[in-house]
Amino acid sequence: MQAAYTPSVRINRRRSGTAIAGLLVVFLVVGGVLAYVRWMSAGIAHKITPPAGATTELPAGGQYETDVRDRASIIARFPDRGSPDLSG
């Protein structure tokens, strides 16, 4: 059995399509306004000065990469590190 489409059904489809397109436009405009407001409120970038006594020398000196690799291997050997103890 085939449904008979009356002109009112066509109008309802047209109205629903227009309503969906209208909502899409509203969402895009609101998103654009929010993005613009966030962009404008960001302000001017300022240079961050380091605290007094700060140095560019790494704590481990030239052995920094080795130190990080060693610590990573220690952590990798204990996969339960950081998980909660639920025994009791």
Secondary structure by P-SEA (a helix, b strand, c coil): cbbbbcaaaaaaaaaaaaaaaaaaaaaaaaaaaaaaaaaaaccbbbbbbbccccccccccccaaaaaaaaaaaaaaaccccccccccc
